[in-house]
Structure formats: structure tokens, C-alpha cells
Amino acid sequence: MVVSRSPSGRSHLLSLAFLRDGDEFFARIESNTGQIAEFKNRALDQLLTLVAGELEDLLE
């Protein structure tokens, strides 16, 4: 779980989970507003790039 404060002082509470199932990796992000994003990829580095982009969007 990550707590971050935006420049406006607003808090964002995020839940971030990763799972590996065989040769696939899964990630799930949930914000304090109930927004959920789920990702699946066979390459962990590509999955992490997708997750990083989504986190940046959520925190803007």
C-alpha cells in the first residue's frame, strides 16, 4: 500500500498487487476512489512499465 500527497495536498491511497501464474505476470492497482486497473503480460519489464505509467496517471 502506498500513500502519496499530490501538490494540492490531496491524499491518494493505492493498493498494488503482483502475481505470477506460470509464464504470465499480473498486476492490479486500486485507488482510494475505487478505480481499479488490471494488467497481464508475459514480460515482467513490460508489465512494470505499464504499471508505472498507470501510477503516474493516478497521481497527477
Secondary structure, DSSP 8 states (H G I E B T S, - for coil): -EEEE-TTS-EEEEEEEEEEETTEEEEEEEETT--EEEEEESSHHHHHHHHHHHHHHHH-
